[in-house]
């Protein structure tokens, strides 16, 4: 997949495409359905398919970072997920003051016509765009008649009668319903980052942990989980993870700590990808380190039982 960062990097061979627009946070089943559809149309038109997306996400631009909806994917992982859908190109637009203030008609002219010269446009069932979200399907219909591109509005993608959306998946993750969330994502929810030096408290109480610097500032779930960890060696290692602010030691920043089961190697500096498989419990503040140690031992036993039952 070719990543095009901004309109100024569009070249002649990027134009004349079949395109779709959206945040694509999570690249879930509904997103995958859109991408398959636009790729099929592109094949029929003998051209390339293109996703138009934004960084930061619009909701992150308009509110303070701590109030923005939790991301399901950092840009790096979203790009990989889109590439895995065999998408030829991704146009990434910087969502800044200028773009936020662009009128819908100007967005059509600058991005769809002058930029990509779209031949076909596919949008979701609730698509709004432009300044104050004034752009809608009716405006796009007028533009398609004027400029000669075909327009398609996708039907709602349902799973077991309910709409698949990033919002619904965030709610499932927050509720600890990781299995259903994984079904809607088409993969287990994951976080990734590089192992950094921590306070090494876990080592002193018999449970050494890898402290992972999160790329996602505000993950949608908290608690203790059974996880698998990809260390980059094509093998997923089982472990337990604590995702939260570590209230027992008066933590304030959300951190991810992973204890790998039956592993004694050095992980410092390595980039890890942690897949969340099963929630063991909510995060809790314990009265003493002794109570915390006993709780972690219980968590490990619960994780081992879960892995044994689930292969």
TORKOL-4160 file (C-alpha; in steps of 0.2 Angstrom, whole numbers, padded with zeros to 4 digits, m for minus):
311
<pt num="1" X="0000" Y="0000" Z="0000"/>
<pt num="2" X="0006" Y="0017" Z="m0004"/>
<pt num="3" X="0004" Y="0031" Z="0009"/>
<pt num="4" X="0001" Y="0048" Z="0002"/>
<pt num="5" X="0004" Y="0061" Z="0016"/>
<pt num="6" X="m0006" Y="0077" Z="0011"/>
<pt num="7" X="m0014" Y="0084" Z="m0006"/>
<pt num="8" X="0003" Y="0091" Z="m0010"/>
<pt num="9" X="0010" Y="0073" Z="m0012"/>
<pt num="10" X="m0003" Y="0067" Z="m0025"/>
<pt num="11" X="0005" Y="0063" Z="m0041"/>
<pt num="12" X="m0003" Y="0059" Z="m0058"/>
<pt num="13" X="m0003" Y="0040" Z="m0055"/>
<pt num="14" X="m0013" Y="0042" Z="m0039"/>
<pt num="15" X="m0027" Y="0050" Z="m0048"/>
<pt num="16" X="m0043" Y="0043" Z="m0057"/>
<pt num="17" X="m0047" Y="0032" Z="m0043"/>
<pt num="18" X="m0062" Y="0024" Z="m0034"/>
<pt num="19" X="m0062" Y="0031" Z="m0016"/>
<pt num="20" X="m0070" Y="0030" Z="0001"/>
<pt num="21" X="m0068" Y="0042" Z="0015"/>
<pt num="22" X="m0068" Y="0040" Z="0034"/>
<pt num="23" X="m0059" Y="0038" Z="0050"/>
<pt num="24" X="m0057" Y="0019" Z="0049"/>
<pt num="25" X="m0052" Y="0018" Z="0067"/>
<pt num="26" X="m0050" Y="m0001" Z="0071"/>
<pt num="27" X="m0053" Y="m0006" Z="0053"/>
<pt num="28" X="m0067" Y="m0017" Z="0059"/>
<pt num="29" X="m0079" Y="m0028" Z="0049"/>
<pt num="30" X="m0089" Y="m0013" Z="0043"/>
<pt num="31" X="m0073" Y="m0004" Z="0037"/>
<pt num="32" X="m0067" Y="m0020" Z="0029"/>
<pt num="33" X="m0084" Y="m0022" Z="0020"/>
<pt num="34" X="m0082" Y="m0004" Z="0013"/>
<pt num="35" X="m0064" Y="m0007" Z="0007"/>
<pt num="36" X="m0069" Y="m0024" Z="m0002"/>
<pt num="37" X="m0083" Y="m0014" Z="m0011"/>
<pt num="38" X="m0072" Y="0000" Z="m0016"/>
<pt num="39" X="m0058" Y="m0012" Z="m0022"/>
<pt num="40" X="m0071" Y="m0022" Z="m0032"/>
<pt num="41" X="m0077" Y="m0006" Z="m0041"/>
<pt num="42" X="m0059" Y="0000" Z="m0044"/>
<pt num="43" X="m0056" Y="m0017" Z="m0052"/>
<pt num="44" X="m0071" Y="m0015" Z="m0063"/>
<pt num="45" X="m0066" Y="0002" Z="m0068"/>
<pt num="46" X="m0048" Y="m0004" Z="m0071"/>
<pt num="47" X="m0041" Y="0009" Z="m0059"/>
<pt num="48" X="m0034" Y="0009" Z="m0041"/>
<pt num="49" X="m0044" Y="0010" Z="m0024"/>
<pt num="50" X="m0040" Y="0024" Z="m0012"/>
<pt num="51" X="m0045" Y="0027" Z="0006"/>
<pt num="52" X="m0045" Y="0045" Z="0012"/>
<pt num="53" X="m0043" Y="0047" Z="0030"/>
<pt num="54" X="m0037" Y="0059" Z="0043"/>
<pt num="55" X="m0023" Y="0062" Z="0056"/>
<pt num="56" X="m0027" Y="0067" Z="0070"/>
<pt num="57" X="m0045" Y="0060" Z="0070"/>
<pt num="58" X="m0057" Y="0075" Z="0069"/>
<pt num="59" X="m0064" Y="0071" Z="0086"/>
<pt num="60" X="m0046" Y="0072" Z="0093"/>
<pt num="61" X="m0044" Y="0089" Z="0085"/>
<pt num="62" X="m0060" Y="0097" Z="0092"/>
<pt num="63" X="m0058" Y="0092" Z="0110"/>
<pt num="64" X="m0045" Y="0091" Z="0124"/>
<pt num="65" X="m0034" Y="0075" Z="0122"/>
<pt num="66" X="m0041" Y="0068" Z="0138"/>
<pt num="67" X="m0059" Y="0070" Z="0132"/>
<pt num="68" X="m0057" Y="0063" Z="0115"/>
<pt num="69" X="m0065" Y="0046" Z="0112"/>
<pt num="70" X="m0052" Y="0032" Z="0115"/>
<pt num="71" X="m0043" Y="0026" Z="0099"/>
<pt num="72" X="m0044" Y="0008" Z="0094"/>
<pt num="73" X="m0029" Y="0010" Z="0083"/>
<pt num="74" X="m0013" Y="0021" Z="0082"/>
<pt num="75" X="m0009" Y="0027" Z="0064"/>
<pt num="76" X="0005" Y="0014" Z="0062"/>
<pt num="77" X="m0007" Y="m0001" Z="0066"/>
<pt num="78" X="m0021" Y="0007" Z="0056"/>
<pt num="79" X="m0010" Y="0008" Z="0041"/>
<pt num="80" X="m0004" Y="m0010" Z="0043"/>
<pt num="81" X="m0022" Y="m0016" Z="0044"/>
<pt num="82" X="m0027" Y="m0006" Z="0028"/>
<pt num="83" X="m0013" Y="m0013" Z="0019"/>
<pt num="84" X="m0018" Y="m0031" Z="0025"/>
<pt num="85" X="m0035" Y="m0027" Z="0016"/>
<pt num="86" X="m0024" Y="m0026" Z="0000"/>
<pt num="87" X="m0029" Y="m0008" Z="m0002"/>
<pt num="88" X="m0017" Y="0000" Z="m0015"/>
<pt num="89" X="m0016" Y="0018" Z="m0008"/>
<pt num="90" X="m0021" Y="0028" Z="0007"/>
<pt num="91" X="m0022" Y="0047" Z="0006"/>
<pt num="92" X="m0019" Y="0054" Z="0024"/>
<pt num="93" X="m0025" Y="0072" Z="0027"/>
<pt num="94" X="m0019" Y="0082" Z="0041"/>
<pt num="95" X="m0034" Y="0087" Z="0051"/>
<pt num="96" X="m0029" Y="0105" Z="0056"/>
<pt num="97" X="m0037" Y="0122" Z="0058"/>
<pt num="98" X="m0037" Y="0124" Z="0039"/>
<pt num="99" X="m0046" Y="0108" Z="0035"/>
<pt num="100" X="m0058" Y="0109" Z="0049"/>
<pt num="101" X="m0064" Y="0126" Z="0042"/>
<pt num="102" X="m0065" Y="0120" Z="0024"/>
<pt num="103" X="m0082" Y="0121" Z="0017"/>
<pt num="104" X="m0090" Y="0105" Z="0011"/>
<pt num="105" X="m0090" Y="0111" Z="m0007"/>
<pt num="106" X="m0072" Y="0116" Z="m0006"/>
<pt num="107" X="m0067" Y="0099" Z="0001"/>
<pt num="108" X="m0076" Y="0091" Z="m0014"/>
<pt num="109" X="m0066" Y="0103" Z="m0026"/>
<pt num="110" X="m0049" Y="0102" Z="m0018"/>
<pt num="111" X="m0048" Y="0084" Z="m0013"/>
<pt num="112" X="m0060" Y="0074" Z="m0024"/>
<pt num="113" X="m0059" Y="0083" Z="m0040"/>
<pt num="114" X="m0042" Y="0093" Z="m0041"/>
<pt num="115" X="m0033" Y="0081" Z="m0030"/>
<pt num="116" X="m0038" Y="0063" Z="m0034"/>
<pt num="117" X="m0050" Y="0066" Z="m0049"/>
<pt num="118" X="m0061" Y="0052" Z="m0042"/>
<pt num="119" X="m0071" Y="0041" Z="m0054"/>
<pt num="120" X="m0081" Y="0033" Z="m0040"/>
<pt num="121" X="m0085" Y="0038" Z="m0022"/>
<pt num="122" X="m0091" Y="0026" Z="m0009"/>
<pt num="123" X="m0097" Y="0033" Z="0008"/>
<pt num="124" X="m0105" Y="0026" Z="0023"/>
<pt num="125" X="m0123" Y="0027" Z="0028"/>
<pt num="126" X="m0120" Y="0042" Z="0041"/>
<pt num="127" X="m0107" Y="0051" Z="0031"/>
<pt num="128" X="m0105" Y="0070" Z="0035"/>
<pt num="129" X="m0090" Y="0081" Z="0030"/>
<pt num="130" X="m0084" Y="0099" Z="0028"/>
<pt num="131" X="m0085" Y="0114" Z="0040"/>
<pt num="132" X="m0098" Y="0110" Z="0054"/>
<pt num="133" X="m0102" Y="0094" Z="0045"/>
<pt num="134" X="m0113" Y="0103" Z="0033"/>
<pt num="135" X="m0109" Y="0091" Z="0018"/>
<pt num="136" X="m0120" Y="0076" Z="0016"/>
<pt num="137" X="m0125" Y="0064" Z="0003"/>
<pt num="138" X="m0136" Y="0076" Z="m0006"/>
<pt num="139" X="m0122" Y="0088" Z="m0009"/>
<pt num="140" X="m0111" Y="0073" Z="m0016"/>
<pt num="141" X="m0125" Y="0068" Z="m0028"/>
<pt num="142" X="m0125" Y="0086" Z="m0035"/>
<pt num="143" X="m0106" Y="0085" Z="m0037"/>
<pt num="144" X="m0107" Y="0068" Z="m0045"/>
<pt num="145" X="m0119" Y="0075" Z="m0058"/>
<pt num="146" X="m0108" Y="0090" Z="m0061"/>
<pt num="147" X="m0091" Y="0081" Z="m0062"/>
<pt num="148" X="m0096" Y="0064" Z="m0069"/>
<pt num="149" X="m0091" Y="0052" Z="m0055"/>
<pt num="150" X="m0102" Y="0038" Z="m0049"/>
<pt num="151" X="m0108" Y="0039" Z="m0031"/>
<pt num="152" X="m0113" Y="0025" Z="m0020"/>
<pt num="153" X="m0119" Y="0025" Z="m0002"/>
<pt num="154" X="m0115" Y="0009" Z="0008"/>
<pt num="155" X="m0129" Y="0001" Z="0018"/>
<pt num="156" X="m0127" Y="m0002" Z="0036"/>
<pt num="157" X="m0116" Y="m0016" Z="0041"/>
<pt num="158" X="m0124" Y="m0027" Z="0054"/>
<pt num="159" X="m0118" Y="m0041" Z="0065"/>
<pt num="160" X="m0132" Y="m0051" Z="0074"/>
<pt num="161" X="m0144" Y="m0037" Z="0070"/>
<pt num="162" X="m0134" Y="m0023" Z="0077"/>
<pt num="163" X="m0123" Y="m0010" Z="0068"/>
<pt num="164" X="m0105" Y="m0013" Z="0068"/>
<pt num="165" X="m0096" Y="0004" Z="0073"/>
<pt num="166" X="m0080" Y="0010" Z="0082"/>
<pt num="167" X="m0091" Y="0017" Z="0096"/>
<pt num="168" X="m0099" Y="0000" Z="0099"/>
<pt num="169" X="m0082" Y="m0009" Z="0100"/>
<pt num="170" X="m0075" Y="0004" Z="0112"/>
<pt num="171" X="m0091" Y="0001" Z="0123"/>
<pt num="172" X="m0088" Y="m0018" Z="0122"/>
<pt num="173" X="m0069" Y="m0016" Z="0127"/>
<pt num="174" X="m0074" Y="m0005" Z="0141"/>
<pt num="175" X="m0086" Y="m0018" Z="0147"/>
<pt num="176" X="m0073" Y="m0032" Z="0146"/>
<pt num="177" X="m0082" Y="m0041" Z="0132"/>
<pt num="178" X="m0066" Y="m0045" Z="0123"/>
<pt num="179" X="m0073" Y="m0059" Z="0113"/>
<pt num="180" X="m0087" Y="m0050" Z="0105"/>
<pt num="181" X="m0076" Y="m0035" Z="0102"/>
<pt num="182" X="m0063" Y="m0047" Z="0093"/>
<pt num="183" X="m0077" Y="m0053" Z="0082"/>
<pt num="184" X="m0082" Y="m0036" Z="0076"/>
<pt num="185" X="m0064" Y="m0031" Z="0074"/>
<pt num="186" X="m0060" Y="m0047" Z="0064"/>
<pt num="187" X="m0045" Y="m0048" Z="0076"/>
<pt num="188" X="m0041" Y="m0047" Z="0094"/>
<pt num="189" X="m0039" Y="m0029" Z="0101"/>
<pt num="190" X="m0021" Y="m0025" Z="0103"/>
<pt num="191" X="m0009" Y="m0012" Z="0110"/>
<pt num="192" X="0009" Y="m0010" Z="0105"/>
<pt num="193" X="0024" Y="0000" Z="0110"/>
<pt num="194" X="0043" Y="m0001" Z="0116"/>
<pt num="195" X="0048" Y="m0008" Z="0132"/>
<pt num="196" X="0055" Y="0005" Z="0143"/>
<pt num="197" X="0064" Y="0005" Z="0161"/>
<pt num="198" X="0051" Y="0006" Z="0174"/>
<pt num="199" X="0051" Y="0006" Z="0193"/>
<pt num="200" X="0055" Y="m0012" Z="0193"/>
<pt num="201" X="0043" Y="m0015" Z="0208"/>
<pt num="202" X="0036" Y="m0031" Z="0200"/>
<pt num="203" X="0054" Y="m0039" Z="0200"/>
<pt num="204" X="0055" Y="m0036" Z="0219"/>
<pt num="205" X="0038" Y="m0045" Z="0223"/>
<pt num="206" X="0042" Y="m0060" Z="0211"/>
<pt num="207" X="0033" Y="m0054" Z="0195"/>
<pt num="208" X="0045" Y="m0045" Z="0183"/>
<pt num="209" X="0035" Y="m0035" Z="0171"/>
<pt num="210" X="0039" Y="m0027" Z="0154"/>
<pt num="211" X="0034" Y="m0009" Z="0155"/>
<pt num="212" X="0027" Y="m0004" Z="0138"/>
<pt num="213" X="0027" Y="0014" Z="0132"/>
<pt num="214" X="0010" Y="0016" Z="0124"/>
<pt num="215" X="0007" Y="0024" Z="0107"/>
<pt num="216" X="m0011" Y="0026" Z="0112"/>
<pt num="217" X="m0013" Y="0039" Z="0125"/>
<pt num="218" X="m0031" Y="0034" Z="0131"/>
<pt num="219" X="m0035" Y="0015" Z="0128"/>
<pt num="220" X="m0053" Y="0011" Z="0129"/>
<pt num="221" X="m0051" Y="m0003" Z="0142"/>
<pt num="222" X="m0043" Y="m0005" Z="0160"/>
<pt num="223" X="m0040" Y="m0019" Z="0171"/>
<pt num="224" X="m0030" Y="m0035" Z="0172"/>
<pt num="225" X="m0030" Y="m0047" Z="0157"/>
<pt num="226" X="m0024" Y="m0063" Z="0150"/>
<pt num="227" X="m0014" Y="m0058" Z="0134"/>
<pt num="228" X="m0002" Y="m0065" Z="0121"/>
<pt num="229" X="0013" Y="m0055" Z="0117"/>
<pt num="230" X="0021" Y="m0054" Z="0100"/>
<pt num="231" X="0040" Y="m0051" Z="0102"/>
<pt num="232" X="0044" Y="m0050" Z="0084"/>
<pt num="233" X="0050" Y="m0068" Z="0083"/>
<pt num="234" X="0034" Y="m0075" Z="0075"/>
<pt num="235" X="0029" Y="m0083" Z="0092"/>
<pt num="236" X="0015" Y="m0076" Z="0103"/>
<pt num="237" X="0020" Y="m0078" Z="0122"/>
<pt num="238" X="0006" Y="m0080" Z="0135"/>
<pt num="239" X="0005" Y="m0068" Z="0149"/>
<pt num="240" X="m0005" Y="m0056" Z="0161"/>
<pt num="241" X="m0006" Y="m0038" Z="0158"/>
<pt num="242" X="m0011" Y="m0023" Z="0169"/>
<pt num="243" X="m0018" Y="m0008" Z="0160"/>
<pt num="244" X="m0021" Y="0007" Z="0171"/>
<pt num="245" X="m0014" Y="0019" Z="0183"/>
<pt num="246" X="m0007" Y="0007" Z="0196"/>
<pt num="247" X="m0017" Y="0015" Z="0211"/>
<pt num="248" X="m0009" Y="0004" Z="0224"/>
<pt num="249" X="0007" Y="0014" Z="0221"/>
<pt num="250" X="m0002" Y="0030" Z="0218"/>
<pt num="251" X="0000" Y="0030" Z="0200"/>
<pt num="252" X="m0008" Y="0044" Z="0189"/>
<pt num="253" X="m0003" Y="0040" Z="0171"/>
<pt num="254" X="m0011" Y="0025" Z="0161"/>
<pt num="255" X="0003" Y="0012" Z="0159"/>
<pt num="256" X="0004" Y="m0006" Z="0152"/>
<pt num="257" X="0013" Y="m0019" Z="0161"/>
<pt num="258" X="0015" Y="m0036" Z="0155"/>
<pt num="259" X="0021" Y="m0052" Z="0165"/>
<pt num="260" X="0026" Y="m0066" Z="0153"/>
<pt num="261" X="0022" Y="m0083" Z="0159"/>
<pt num="262" X="0038" Y="m0095" Z="0161"/>
<pt num="263" X="0049" Y="m0082" Z="0152"/>
<pt num="264" X="0066" Y="m0076" Z="0157"/>
<pt num="265" X="0073" Y="m0066" Z="0143"/>
<pt num="266" X="0078" Y="m0048" Z="0141"/>
<pt num="267" X="0064" Y="m0037" Z="0133"/>
<pt num="268" X="0071" Y="m0020" Z="0136"/>
<pt num="269" X="0071" Y="m0009" Z="0120"/>
<pt num="270" X="0060" Y="m0022" Z="0111"/>
<pt num="271" X="0044" Y="m0017" Z="0102"/>
<pt num="272" X="0030" Y="m0028" Z="0108"/>
<pt num="273" X="0012" Y="m0030" Z="0102"/>
<pt num="274" X="0000" Y="m0036" Z="0116"/>
<pt num="275" X="m0016" Y="m0044" Z="0111"/>
<pt num="276" X="m0030" Y="m0044" Z="0124"/>
<pt num="277" X="m0039" Y="m0060" Z="0125"/>
<pt num="278" X="m0049" Y="m0061" Z="0142"/>
<pt num="279" X="m0052" Y="m0049" Z="0156"/>
<pt num="280" X="m0048" Y="m0056" Z="0173"/>
<pt num="281" X="m0053" Y="m0042" Z="0184"/>
<pt num="282" X="m0055" Y="m0023" Z="0186"/>
<pt num="283" X="m0040" Y="m0013" Z="0192"/>
<pt num="284" X="m0040" Y="m0011" Z="0211"/>
<pt num="285" X="m0031" Y="m0002" Z="0224"/>
<pt num="286" X="m0024" Y="m0014" Z="0238"/>
<pt num="287" X="m0020" Y="m0009" Z="0256"/>
<pt num="288" X="m0002" Y="m0016" Z="0255"/>
<pt num="289" X="0011" Y="m0023" Z="0243"/>
<pt num="290" X="0008" Y="m0040" Z="0251"/>
<pt num="291" X="m0011" Y="m0039" Z="0246"/>
<pt num="292" X="m0005" Y="m0034" Z="0229"/>
<pt num="293" X="0007" Y="m0049" Z="0227"/>
<pt num="294" X="m0006" Y="m0061" Z="0232"/>
<pt num="295" X="m0018" Y="m0053" Z="0220"/>
<pt num="296" X="m0006" Y="m0055" Z="0206"/>
<pt num="297" X="m0002" Y="m0073" Z="0210"/>
<pt num="298" X="m0021" Y="m0076" Z="0209"/>
<pt num="299" X="m0022" Y="m0067" Z="0192"/>
<pt num="300" X="m0008" Y="m0078" Z="0186"/>
<pt num="301" X="m0017" Y="m0094" Z="0191"/>
<pt num="302" X="m0033" Y="m0087" Z="0183"/>
<pt num="303" X="m0023" Y="m0083" Z="0167"/>
<pt num="304" X="m0015" Y="m0101" Z="0167"/>
<pt num="305" X="m0032" Y="m0109" Z="0169"/>
<pt num="306" X="m0040" Y="m0098" Z="0155"/>
<pt num="307" X="m0025" Y="m0103" Z="0143"/>
<pt num="308" X="m0027" Y="m0121" Z="0147"/>
<pt num="309" X="m0046" Y="m0121" Z="0144"/>
<pt num="310" X="m0044" Y="m0111" Z="0128"/>
<pt num="311" X="m0028" Y="m0119" Z="0120"/>
